[in-house]
Amino acid sequence: MNIETIPSQRIFYIRRIGEYGTGNLKLMTILKERLKQANLFNEDLVIYGIAWSGPNTPKEQCVYDVCATVSASQKKIEGM
């Protein structure tokens, strides 16, 4: 296991609650499409997928976020 310290930064995110799997992949696709529509998708963009739930969490209560770093001056992204 690797532990990384990530500096404080501003992000936009979308959250999904439910069983992990293909729904998480769909959520990532939605995030990327919204970032492309906002002209924010480029080689400097950092995207995170974060699974918050532990192994004993009921599958219908699992929490998954997809996030993208943005500048402090970035306004709201359409649909987020």
PDB file of N, CA, C and O in Angstrom:
ATOM      1  N   MET A   1       0.840  -1.164   0.000  1.00  0.00           N
ATOM      2  CA  MET A   1       0.000   0.000   0.000  1.00  0.00           C
ATOM      3  C   MET A   1       0.887   1.230   0.000  1.00  0.00           C
ATOM      4  O   MET A   1       1.887   1.287   0.716  1.00  0.00           O
ATOM      5  N   ASN A   2       0.516   2.211  -0.806  1.00  0.00           N
ATOM      6  CA  ASN A   2       1.208   3.496  -0.829  1.00  0.00           C
ATOM      7  C   ASN A   2       0.297   4.551  -0.210  1.00  0.00           C
ATOM      8  O   ASN A   2      -0.914   4.554  -0.426  1.00  0.00           O
ATOM      9  N   ILE A   3       0.894   5.425   0.548  1.00  0.00           N
ATOM     10  CA  ILE A   3       0.164   6.555   1.114  1.00  0.00           C
ATOM     11  C   ILE A   3       0.782   7.817   0.542  1.00  0.00           C
ATOM     12  O   ILE A   3       1.992   8.027   0.629  1.00  0.00           O
ATOM     13  N   GLU A   4      -0.051   8.644  -0.036  1.00  0.00           N
ATOM     14  CA  GLU A   4       0.411   9.901  -0.618  1.00  0.00           C
ATOM     15  C   GLU A   4      -0.261  11.063   0.094  1.00  0.00           C
ATOM     16  O   GLU A   4      -1.432  10.990   0.465  1.00  0.00           O
ATOM     17  N   THR A   5       0.491  12.126   0.277  1.00  0.00           N
ATOM     18  CA  THR A   5      -0.066  13.356   0.808  1.00  0.00           C
ATOM     19  C   THR A   5      -0.342  14.274  -0.367  1.00  0.00           C
ATOM     20  O   THR A   5       0.568  14.636  -1.112  1.00  0.00           O
ATOM     21  N   ILE A   6      -1.596  14.645  -0.529  1.00  0.00           N
ATOM     22  CA  ILE A   6      -2.003  15.498  -1.641  1.00  0.00           C
ATOM     23  C   ILE A   6      -2.233  16.901  -1.085  1.00  0.00           C
ATOM     24  O   ILE A   6      -2.970  17.067  -0.113  1.00  0.00           O
ATOM     25  N   PRO A   7      -1.611  17.909  -1.690  1.00  0.00           N
ATOM     26  CA  PRO A   7      -1.805  19.266  -1.184  1.00  0.00           C
ATOM     27  C   PRO A   7      -3.258  19.696  -1.313  1.00  0.00           C
ATOM     28  O   PRO A   7      -3.993  19.214  -2.175  1.00  0.00           O
ATOM     29  N   SER A   8      -3.648  20.595  -0.455  1.00  0.00           N
ATOM     30  CA  SER A   8      -5.005  21.124  -0.486  1.00  0.00           C
ATOM     31  C   SER A   8      -5.273  21.764  -1.846  1.00  0.00           C
ATOM     32  O   SER A   8      -4.444  22.523  -2.349  1.00  0.00           O
ATOM     33  N   GLN A   9      -6.411  21.465  -2.435  1.00  0.00           N
ATOM     34  CA  GLN A   9      -6.750  22.001  -3.748  1.00  0.00           C
ATOM     35  C   GLN A   9      -8.258  22.023  -3.928  1.00  0.00           C
ATOM     36  O   GLN A   9      -8.991  21.329  -3.222  1.00  0.00           O
ATOM     37  N   ARG A  10      -8.708  22.818  -4.872  1.00  0.00           N
ATOM     38  CA  ARG A  10     -10.131  22.920  -5.163  1.00  0.00           C
ATOM     39  C   ARG A  10     -10.490  21.834  -6.172  1.00  0.00           C
ATOM     40  O   ARG A  10      -9.748  21.587  -7.123  1.00  0.00           O
ATOM     41  N   ILE A  11     -11.640  21.185  -5.953  1.00  0.00           N
ATOM     42  CA  ILE A  11     -12.085  20.137  -6.865  1.00  0.00           C
ATOM     43  C   ILE A  11     -13.566  20.314  -7.185  1.00  0.00           C
ATOM     44  O   ILE A  11     -14.307  20.950  -6.435  1.00  0.00           O
ATOM     45  N   PHE A  12     -13.980  19.743  -8.302  1.00  0.00           N
ATOM     46  CA  PHE A  12     -15.382  19.501  -8.602  1.00  0.00           C
ATOM     47  C   PHE A  12     -15.552  18.002  -8.514  1.00  0.00           C
ATOM     48  O   PHE A  12     -14.662  17.248  -8.910  1.00  0.00           O
ATOM     49  N   TYR A  13     -16.693  17.560  -7.995  1.00  0.00           N
ATOM     50  CA  TYR A  13     -16.882  16.117  -7.878  1.00  0.00           C
ATOM     51  C   TYR A  13     -18.332  15.732  -8.122  1.00  0.00           C
ATOM     52  O   TYR A  13     -19.251  16.545  -8.026  1.00  0.00           O
ATOM     53  N   ILE A  14     -18.494  14.457  -8.440  1.00  0.00           N
ATOM     54  CA  ILE A  14     -19.808  13.843  -8.551  1.00  0.00           C
ATOM     55  C   ILE A  14     -19.778  12.608  -7.659  1.00  0.00           C
ATOM     56  O   ILE A  14     -18.818  11.838  -7.687  1.00  0.00           O
ATOM     57  N   ARG A  15     -20.825  12.425  -6.875  1.00  0.00           N
ATOM     58  CA  ARG A  15     -20.881  11.298  -5.935  1.00  0.00           C
ATOM     59  C   ARG A  15     -21.921  10.277  -6.396  1.00  0.00           C
ATOM     60  O   ARG A  15     -22.965  10.624  -6.949  1.00  0.00           O
ATOM     61  N   ARG A  16     -21.603   9.021  -6.153  1.00  0.00           N
ATOM     62  CA  ARG A  16     -22.517   7.922  -6.446  1.00  0.00           C
ATOM     63  C   ARG A  16     -22.607   7.050  -5.208  1.00  0.00           C
ATOM     64  O   ARG A  16     -21.592   6.740  -4.584  1.00  0.00           O
ATOM     65  N   ILE A  17     -23.821   6.653  -4.852  1.00  0.00           N
ATOM     66  CA  ILE A  17     -24.025   5.741  -3.734  1.00  0.00           C
ATOM     67  C   ILE A  17     -24.671   4.476  -4.292  1.00  0.00           C
ATOM     68  O   ILE A  17     -25.729   4.536  -4.918  1.00  0.00           O
ATOM     69  N   GLY A  18     -24.041   3.356  -4.066  1.00  0.00           N
ATOM     70  CA  GLY A  18     -24.533   2.082  -4.561  1.00  0.00           C
ATOM     71  C   GLY A  18     -23.384   1.113  -4.763  1.00  0.00           C
ATOM     72  O   GLY A  18     -22.229   1.424  -4.474  1.00  0.00           O
ATOM     73  N   GLU A  19     -23.714  -0.048  -5.255  1.00  0.00           N
ATOM     74  CA  GLU A  19     -22.723  -1.103  -5.447  1.00  0.00           C
ATOM     75  C   GLU A  19     -21.596  -0.657  -6.377  1.00  0.00           C
ATOM     76  O   GLU A  19     -21.847  -0.064  -7.426  1.00  0.00           O
ATOM     77  N   TYR A  20     -20.359  -0.942  -5.989  1.00  0.00           N
ATOM     78  CA  TYR A  20     -19.210  -0.627  -6.837  1.00  0.00           C
ATOM     79  C   TYR A  20     -19.251  -1.493  -8.089  1.00  0.00           C
ATOM     80  O   TYR A  20     -19.742  -2.622  -8.057  1.00  0.00           O
ATOM     81  N   GLY A  21     -18.736  -0.962  -9.185  1.00  0.00           N
ATOM     82  CA  GLY A  21     -18.690  -1.729 -10.423  1.00  0.00           C
ATOM     83  C   GLY A  21     -18.857  -0.821 -11.624  1.00  0.00           C
ATOM     84  O   GLY A  21     -18.287   0.270 -11.665  1.00  0.00           O
ATOM     85  N   THR A  22     -19.630  -1.259 -12.597  1.00  0.00           N
ATOM     86  CA  THR A  22     -19.767  -0.519 -13.853  1.00  0.00           C
ATOM     87  C   THR A  22     -20.376   0.866 -13.656  1.00  0.00           C
ATOM     88  O   THR A  22     -20.128   1.769 -14.454  1.00  0.00           O
ATOM     89  N   GLY A  23     -21.167   1.040 -12.604  1.00  0.00           N
ATOM     90  CA  GLY A  23     -21.731   2.362 -12.322  1.00  0.00           C
ATOM     91  C   GLY A  23     -20.655   3.395 -12.043  1.00  0.00           C
ATOM     92  O   GLY A  23     -20.818   4.571 -12.369  1.00  0.00           O
ATOM     93  N   ASN A  24     -19.553   2.961 -11.439  1.00  0.00           N
ATOM     94  CA  ASN A  24     -18.441   3.876 -11.159  1.00  0.00           C
ATOM     95  C   ASN A  24     -17.759   4.304 -12.462  1.00  0.00           C
ATOM     96  O   ASN A  24     -17.373   5.463 -12.617  1.00  0.00           O
ATOM     97  N   LEU A  25     -17.618   3.369 -13.384  1.00  0.00           N
ATOM     98  CA  LEU A  25     -17.030   3.686 -14.688  1.00  0.00           C
ATOM     99  C   LEU A  25     -17.920   4.684 -15.440  1.00  0.00           C
ATOM    100  O   LEU A  25     -17.415   5.623 -16.056  1.00  0.00           O
ATOM    101  N   LYS A  26     -19.215   4.486 -15.392  1.00  0.00           N
ATOM    102  CA  LYS A  26     -20.156   5.415 -16.039  1.00  0.00           C
ATOM    103  C   LYS A  26     -20.043   6.806 -15.429  1.00  0.00           C
ATOM    104  O   LYS A  26     -20.097   7.809 -16.140  1.00  0.00           O
ATOM    105  N   LEU A  27     -19.885   6.863 -14.103  1.00  0.00           N
ATOM    106  CA  LEU A  27     -19.747   8.149 -13.423  1.00  0.00           C
ATOM    107  C   LEU A  27     -18.489   8.878 -13.885  1.00  0.00           C
ATOM    108  O   LEU A  27     -18.516  10.091 -14.094  1.00  0.00           O
ATOM    109  N   MET A  28     -17.380   8.141 -14.046  1.00  0.00           N
ATOM    110  CA  MET A  28     -16.137   8.736 -14.534  1.00  0.00           C
ATOM    111  C   MET A  28     -16.321   9.273 -15.946  1.00  0.00           C
ATOM    112  O   MET A  28     -15.812  10.346 -16.270  1.00  0.00           O
ATOM    113  N   THR A  29     -17.039   8.547 -16.784  1.00  0.00           N
ATOM    114  CA  THR A  29     -17.307   8.989 -18.151  1.00  0.00           C
ATOM    115  C   THR A  29     -18.121  10.281 -18.155  1.00  0.00           C
ATOM    116  O   THR A  29     -17.848  11.184 -18.945  1.00  0.00           O
ATOM    117  N   ILE A  30     -19.109  10.370 -17.284  1.00  0.00           N
ATOM    118  CA  ILE A  30     -19.929  11.586 -17.171  1.00  0.00           C
ATOM    119  C   ILE A  30     -19.059  12.768 -16.764  1.00  0.00           C
ATOM    120  O   ILE A  30     -19.170  13.847 -17.345  1.00  0.00           O
ATOM    121  N   LEU A  31     -18.188  12.572 -15.766  1.00  0.00           N
ATOM    122  CA  LEU A  31     -17.305  13.651 -15.320  1.00  0.00           C
ATOM    123  C   LEU A  31     -16.429  14.133 -16.469  1.00  0.00           C
ATOM    124  O   LEU A  31     -16.310  15.337 -16.697  1.00  0.00           O
ATOM    125  N   LYS A  32     -15.816  13.204 -17.191  1.00  0.00           N
ATOM    126  CA  LYS A  32     -14.930  13.588 -18.291  1.00  0.00           C
ATOM    127  C   LYS A  32     -15.688  14.350 -19.379  1.00  0.00           C
ATOM    128  O   LYS A  32     -15.167  15.321 -19.927  1.00  0.00           O
ATOM    129  N   GLU A  33     -16.894  13.926 -19.692  1.00  0.00           N
ATOM    130  CA  GLU A  33     -17.687  14.623 -20.710  1.00  0.00           C
ATOM    131  C   GLU A  33     -18.020  16.047 -20.267  1.00  0.00           C
ATOM    132  O   GLU A  33     -17.948  16.979 -21.067  1.00  0.00           O
ATOM    133  N   ARG A  34     -18.378  16.212 -19.016  1.00  0.00           N
ATOM    134  CA  ARG A  34     -18.688  17.562 -18.506  1.00  0.00           C
ATOM    135  C   ARG A  34     -17.451  18.456 -18.519  1.00  0.00           C
ATOM    136  O   ARG A  34     -17.541  19.646 -18.822  1.00  0.00           O
ATOM    137  N   LEU A  35     -16.303  17.881 -18.190  1.00  0.00           N
ATOM    138  CA  LEU A  35     -15.057  18.649 -18.222  1.00  0.00           C
ATOM    139  C   LEU A  35     -14.701  19.043 -19.652  1.00  0.00           C
ATOM    140  O   LEU A  35     -14.224  20.153 -19.885  1.00  0.00           O
ATOM    141  N   LYS A  36     -14.928  18.150 -20.607  1.00  0.00           N
ATOM    142  CA  LYS A  36     -14.676  18.472 -22.012  1.00  0.00           C
ATOM    143  C   LYS A  36     -15.605  19.586 -22.478  1.00  0.00           C
ATOM    144  O   LYS A  36     -15.167  20.502 -23.175  1.00  0.00           O
ATOM    145  N   GLN A  37     -16.863  19.524 -22.109  1.00  0.00           N
ATOM    146  CA  GLN A  37     -17.829  20.560 -22.494  1.00  0.00           C
ATOM    147  C   GLN A  37     -17.450  21.918 -21.922  1.00  0.00           C
ATOM    148  O   GLN A  37     -17.731  22.950 -22.531  1.00  0.00           O
ATOM    149  N   ALA A  38     -16.814  21.921 -20.756  1.00  0.00           N
ATOM    150  CA  ALA A  38     -16.383  23.169 -20.114  1.00  0.00           C
ATOM    151  C   ALA A  38     -14.974  23.577 -20.541  1.00  0.00           C
ATOM    152  O   ALA A  38     -14.415  24.531 -20.000  1.00  0.00           O
ATOM    153  N   ASN A  39     -14.396  22.861 -21.508  1.00  0.00           N
ATOM    154  CA  ASN A  39     -13.036  23.122 -21.996  1.00  0.00           C
ATOM    155  C   ASN A  39     -11.990  23.048 -20.885  1.00  0.00           C
ATOM    156  O   ASN A  39     -11.026  23.813 -20.878  1.00  0.00           O
ATOM    157  N   LEU A  40     -12.185  22.132 -19.956  1.00  0.00           N
ATOM    158  CA  LEU A  40     -11.243  21.950 -18.851  1.00  0.00           C
ATOM    159  C   LEU A  40     -10.458  20.650 -18.959  1.00  0.00           C
ATOM    160  O   LEU A  40      -9.572  20.395 -18.143  1.00  0.00           O
ATOM    161  N   PHE A  41     -10.769  19.832 -19.944  1.00  0.00           N
ATOM    162  CA  PHE A  41     -10.115  18.535 -20.096  1.00  0.00           C
ATOM    163  C   PHE A  41      -8.843  18.726 -20.899  1.00  0.00           C
ATOM    164  O   PHE A  41      -8.894  18.994 -22.100  1.00  0.00           O
ATOM    165  N   ASN A  42      -7.693  18.590 -20.235  1.00  0.00           N
ATOM    166  CA  ASN A  42      -6.398  18.741 -20.903  1.00  0.00           C
ATOM    167  C   ASN A  42      -5.361  17.879 -20.196  1.00  0.00           C
ATOM    168  O   ASN A  42      -5.682  17.197 -19.222  1.00  0.00           O
ATOM    169  N   GLU A  43      -4.128  17.904 -20.673  1.00  0.00           N
ATOM    170  CA  GLU A  43      -3.095  17.023 -20.124  1.00  0.00           C
ATOM    171  C   GLU A  43      -2.669  17.392 -18.707  1.00  0.00           C
ATOM    172  O   GLU A  43      -2.040  16.578 -18.031  1.00  0.00           O
ATOM    173  N   ASP A  44      -2.993  18.590 -18.239  1.00  0.00           N
ATOM    174  CA  ASP A  44      -2.642  18.991 -16.879  1.00  0.00           C
ATOM    175  C   ASP A  44      -3.712  18.632 -15.856  1.00  0.00           C
ATOM    176  O   ASP A  44      -3.484  18.736 -14.651  1.00  0.00           O
ATOM    177  N   LEU A  45      -4.871  18.213 -16.334  1.00  0.00           N
ATOM    178  CA  LEU A  45      -5.988  17.899 -15.456  1.00  0.00           C
ATOM    179  C   LEU A  45      -5.674  16.677 -14.601  1.00  0.00           C
ATOM    180  O   LEU A  45      -5.128  15.689 -15.092  1.00  0.00           O
ATOM    181  N   VAL A  46      -6.023  16.752 -13.322  1.00  0.00           N
ATOM    182  CA  VAL A  46      -5.867  15.614 -12.415  1.00  0.00           C
ATOM    183  C   VAL A  46      -7.266  15.137 -12.045  1.00  0.00           C
ATOM    184  O   VAL A  46      -8.102  15.919 -11.594  1.00  0.00           O
ATOM    185  N   ILE A  47      -7.509  13.837 -12.243  1.00  0.00           N
ATOM    186  CA  ILE A  47      -8.792  13.245 -11.923  1.00  0.00           C
ATOM    187  C   ILE A  47      -8.575  12.153 -10.887  1.00  0.00           C
ATOM    188  O   ILE A  47      -7.642  11.357 -10.994  1.00  0.00           O
ATOM    189  N   TYR A  48      -9.450  12.123  -9.881  1.00  0.00           N
ATOM    190  CA  TYR A  48      -9.383  11.109  -8.837  1.00  0.00           C
ATOM    191  C   TYR A  48     -10.674  10.293  -8.833  1.00  0.00           C
ATOM    192  O   TYR A  48     -11.755  10.825  -9.086  1.00  0.00           O
ATOM    193  N   GLY A  49     -10.554   9.023  -8.549  1.00  0.00           N
ATOM    194  CA  GLY A  49     -11.693   8.165  -8.239  1.00  0.00           C
ATOM    195  C   GLY A  49     -11.502   7.709  -6.804  1.00  0.00           C
ATOM    196  O   GLY A  49     -10.490   7.084  -6.488  1.00  0.00           O
ATOM    197  N   ILE A  50     -12.454   8.008  -5.929  1.00  0.00           N
ATOM    198  CA  ILE A  50     -12.276   7.736  -4.500  1.00  0.00           C
ATOM    199  C   ILE A  50     -13.391   6.820  -3.999  1.00  0.00           C
ATOM    200  O   ILE A  50     -14.567   7.184  -4.019  1.00  0.00           O
ATOM    201  N   ALA A  51     -13.008   5.646  -3.556  1.00  0.00           N
ATOM    202  CA  ALA A  51     -13.939   4.707  -2.924  1.00  0.00           C
ATOM    203  C   ALA A  51     -13.854   4.933  -1.417  1.00  0.00           C
ATOM    204  O   ALA A  51     -12.802   4.719  -0.814  1.00  0.00           O
ATOM    205  N   TRP A  52     -14.938   5.357  -0.819  1.00  0.00           N
ATOM    206  CA  TRP A  52     -14.938   5.740   0.592  1.00  0.00           C
ATOM    207  C   TRP A  52     -15.311   4.598   1.542  1.00  0.00           C
ATOM    208  O   TRP A  52     -14.994   4.662   2.730  1.00  0.00           O
ATOM    209  N   SER A  53     -15.963   3.582   1.051  1.00  0.00           N
ATOM    210  CA  SER A  53     -16.585   2.599   1.936  1.00  0.00           C
ATOM    211  C   SER A  53     -15.658   1.437   2.278  1.00  0.00           C
ATOM    212  O   SER A  53     -14.801   1.043   1.488  1.00  0.00           O
ATOM    213  N   GLY A  54     -15.854   0.913   3.456  1.00  0.00           N
ATOM    214  CA  GLY A  54     -15.062  -0.214   3.927  1.00  0.00           C
ATOM    215  C   GLY A  54     -15.625  -1.539   3.435  1.00  0.00           C
ATOM    216  O   GLY A  54     -16.708  -1.582   2.853  1.00  0.00           O
ATOM    217  N   PRO A  55     -14.891  -2.615   3.670  1.00  0.00           N
ATOM    218  CA  PRO A  55     -15.293  -3.929   3.165  1.00  0.00           C
ATOM    219  C   PRO A  55     -16.601  -4.453   3.755  1.00  0.00           C
ATOM    220  O   PRO A  55     -17.238  -5.316   3.151  1.00  0.00           O
ATOM    221  N   ASN A  56     -17.012  -3.957   4.906  1.00  0.00           N
ATOM    222  CA  ASN A  56     -18.244  -4.434   5.534  1.00  0.00           C
ATOM    223  C   ASN A  56     -19.452  -3.549   5.254  1.00  0.00           C
ATOM    224  O   ASN A  56     -20.536  -3.784   5.789  1.00  0.00           O
ATOM    225  N   THR A  57     -19.267  -2.533   4.416  1.00  0.00           N
ATOM    226  CA  THR A  57     -20.373  -1.643   4.066  1.00  0.00           C
ATOM    227  C   THR A  57     -21.354  -2.387   3.157  1.00  0.00           C
ATOM    228  O   THR A  57     -20.934  -3.008   2.180  1.00  0.00           O
ATOM    229  N   PRO A  58     -22.651  -2.334   3.462  1.00  0.00           N
ATOM    230  CA  PRO A  58     -23.620  -2.951   2.553  1.00  0.00           C
ATOM    231  C   PRO A  58     -23.476  -2.346   1.157  1.00  0.00           C
ATOM    232  O   PRO A  58     -23.312  -1.134   1.019  1.00  0.00           O
ATOM    233  N   LYS A  59     -23.538  -3.193   0.120  1.00  0.00           N
ATOM    234  CA  LYS A  59     -23.240  -2.726  -1.237  1.00  0.00           C
ATOM    235  C   LYS A  59     -24.133  -1.575  -1.684  1.00  0.00           C
ATOM    236  O   LYS A  59     -23.693  -0.737  -2.471  1.00  0.00           O
ATOM    237  N   GLU A  60     -25.358  -1.509  -1.212  1.00  0.00           N
ATOM    238  CA  GLU A  60     -26.244  -0.411  -1.616  1.00  0.00           C
ATOM    239  C   GLU A  60     -25.913   0.911  -0.917  1.00  0.00           C
ATOM    240  O   GLU A  60     -26.495   1.947  -1.239  1.00  0.00           O
ATOM    241  N   GLN A  61     -24.976   0.875   0.043  1.00  0.00           N
ATOM    242  CA  GLN A  61     -24.567   2.086   0.763  1.00  0.00           C
ATOM    243  C   GLN A  61     -23.134   2.517   0.445  1.00  0.00           C
ATOM    244  O   GLN A  61     -22.630   3.461   1.053  1.00  0.00           O
ATOM    245  N   CYS A  62     -22.475   1.846  -0.488  1.00  0.00           N
ATOM    246  CA  CYS A  62     -21.097   2.202  -0.845  1.00  0.00           C
ATOM    247  C   CYS A  62     -21.057   3.587  -1.487  1.00  0.00           C
ATOM    248  O   CYS A  62     -21.934   3.936  -2.277  1.00  0.00           O
ATOM    249  N   VAL A  63     -20.045   4.367  -1.146  1.00  0.00           N
ATOM    250  CA  VAL A  63     -19.898   5.735  -1.637  1.00  0.00           C
ATOM    251  C   VAL A  63     -18.668   5.826  -2.525  1.00  0.00           C
ATOM    252  O   VAL A  63     -17.585   5.376  -2.151  1.00  0.00           O
ATOM    253  N   TYR A  64     -18.845   6.420  -3.720  1.00  0.00           N
ATOM    254  CA  TYR A  64     -17.751   6.584  -4.682  1.00  0.00           C
ATOM    255  C   TYR A  64     -17.830   7.990  -5.269  1.00  0.00           C
ATOM    256  O   TYR A  64     -18.887   8.414  -5.736  1.00  0.00           O
ATOM    257  N   ASP A  65     -16.721   8.705  -5.244  1.00  0.00           N
ATOM    258  CA  ASP A  65     -16.633  10.044  -5.827  1.00  0.00           C
ATOM    259  C   ASP A  65     -15.671  10.033  -7.001  1.00  0.00           C
ATOM    260  O   ASP A  65     -14.643   9.356  -6.963  1.00  0.00           O
ATOM    261  N   VAL A  66     -16.003  10.779  -8.037  1.00  0.00           N
ATOM    262  CA  VAL A  66     -15.049  11.098  -9.094  1.00  0.00           C
ATOM    263  C   VAL A  66     -14.832  12.603  -9.004  1.00  0.00           C
ATOM    264  O   VAL A  66     -15.787  13.372  -8.903  1.00  0.00           O
ATOM    265  N   CYS A  67     -13.561  13.018  -9.042  1.00  0.00           N
ATOM    266  CA  CYS A  67     -13.201  14.411  -8.799  1.00  0.00           C
ATOM    267  C   CYS A  67     -12.188  14.883  -9.827  1.00  0.00           C
ATOM    268  O   CYS A  67     -11.419  14.093 -10.374  1.00  0.00           O
ATOM    269  N   ALA A  68     -12.201  16.184 -10.081  1.00  0.00           N
ATOM    270  CA  ALA A  68     -11.199  16.806 -10.944  1.00  0.00           C
ATOM    271  C   ALA A  68     -10.722  18.083 -10.274  1.00  0.00           C
ATOM    272  O   ALA A  68     -11.522  18.856  -9.748  1.00  0.00           O
ATOM    273  N   THR A  69      -9.415  18.298 -10.297  1.00  0.00           N
ATOM    274  CA  THR A  69      -8.861  19.522  -9.730  1.00  0.00           C
ATOM    275  C   THR A  69      -9.155  20.690 -10.669  1.00  0.00           C
ATOM    276  O   THR A  69      -9.132  20.541 -11.890  1.00  0.00           O
ATOM    277  N   VAL A  70      -9.428  21.837 -10.088  1.00  0.00           N
ATOM    278  CA  VAL A  70      -9.698  23.049 -10.865  1.00  0.00           C
ATOM    279  C   VAL A  70      -9.020  24.228 -10.176  1.00  0.00           C
ATOM    280  O   VAL A  70      -8.646  24.149  -9.006  1.00  0.00           O
ATOM    281  N   SER A  71      -8.870  25.310 -10.914  1.00  0.00           N
ATOM    282  CA  SER A  71      -8.257  26.503 -10.324  1.00  0.00           C
ATOM    283  C   SER A  71      -9.230  27.151  -9.345  1.00  0.00           C
ATOM    284  O   SER A  71     -10.441  26.942  -9.420  1.00  0.00           O
ATOM    285  N   ALA A  72      -8.687  27.930  -8.440  1.00  0.00           N
ATOM    286  CA  ALA A  72      -9.515  28.598  -7.442  1.00  0.00           C
ATOM    287  C   ALA A  72     -10.501  29.577  -8.076  1.00  0.00           C
ATOM    288  O   ALA A  72     -11.538  29.882  -7.488  1.00  0.00           O
ATOM    289  N   SER A  73     -10.185  30.062  -9.255  1.00  0.00           N
ATOM    290  CA  SER A  73     -11.063  31.038  -9.908  1.00  0.00           C
ATOM    291  C   SER A  73     -12.145  30.389 -10.790  1.00  0.00           C
ATOM    292  O   SER A  73     -13.001  31.088 -11.332  1.00  0.00           O
ATOM    293  N   GLN A  74     -12.108  29.060 -10.934  1.00  0.00           N
ATOM    294  CA  GLN A  74     -13.059  28.367 -11.790  1.00  0.00           C
ATOM    295  C   GLN A  74     -14.489  28.503 -11.269  1.00  0.00           C
ATOM    296  O   GLN A  74     -14.757  28.248 -10.095  1.00  0.00           O
ATOM    297  N   LYS A  75     -15.377  28.896 -12.127  1.00  0.00           N
ATOM    298  CA  LYS A  75     -16.790  28.992 -11.768  1.00  0.00           C
ATOM    299  C   LYS A  75     -17.418  27.610 -11.865  1.00  0.00           C
ATOM    300  O   LYS A  75     -16.761  26.646 -12.256  1.00  0.00           O
ATOM    301  N   LYS A  76     -18.663  27.523 -11.517  1.00  0.00           N
ATOM    302  CA  LYS A  76     -19.396  26.256 -11.560  1.00  0.00           C
ATOM    303  C   LYS A  76     -19.364  25.650 -12.963  1.00  0.00           C
ATOM    304  O   LYS A  76     -19.443  26.363 -13.964  1.00  0.00           O
ATOM    305  N   ILE A  77     -19.248  24.334 -13.016  1.00  0.00           N
ATOM    306  CA  ILE A  77     -19.308  23.604 -14.282  1.00  0.00           C
ATOM    307  C   ILE A  77     -20.755  23.194 -14.501  1.00  0.00           C
ATOM    308  O   ILE A  77     -21.417  22.724 -13.576  1.00  0.00           O
ATOM    309  N   GLU A  78     -21.243  23.368 -15.710  1.00  0.00           N
ATOM    310  CA  GLU A  78     -22.609  22.992 -16.062  1.00  0.00           C
ATOM    311  C   GLU A  78     -22.904  21.563 -15.619  1.00  0.00           C
ATOM    312  O   GLU A  78     -22.153  20.643 -15.942  1.00  0.00           O
ATOM    313  N   GLY A  79     -23.980  21.379 -14.892  1.00  0.00           N
ATOM    314  CA  GLY A  79     -24.385  20.045 -14.462  1.00  0.00           C
ATOM    315  C   GLY A  79     -23.677  19.541 -13.225  1.00  0.00           C
ATOM    316  O   GLY A  79     -23.872  18.392 -12.828  1.00  0.00           O
ATOM    317  N   MET A  80     -22.845  20.390 -12.596  1.00  0.00           N
ATOM    318  CA  MET A  80     -22.134  19.951 -11.397  1.00  0.00           C
ATOM    319  C   MET A  80     -22.412  20.906 -10.262  1.00  0.00           C
ATOM    320  O   MET A  80     -21.905  20.716  -9.156  1.00  0.00           O
TER     321      MET A  80
END
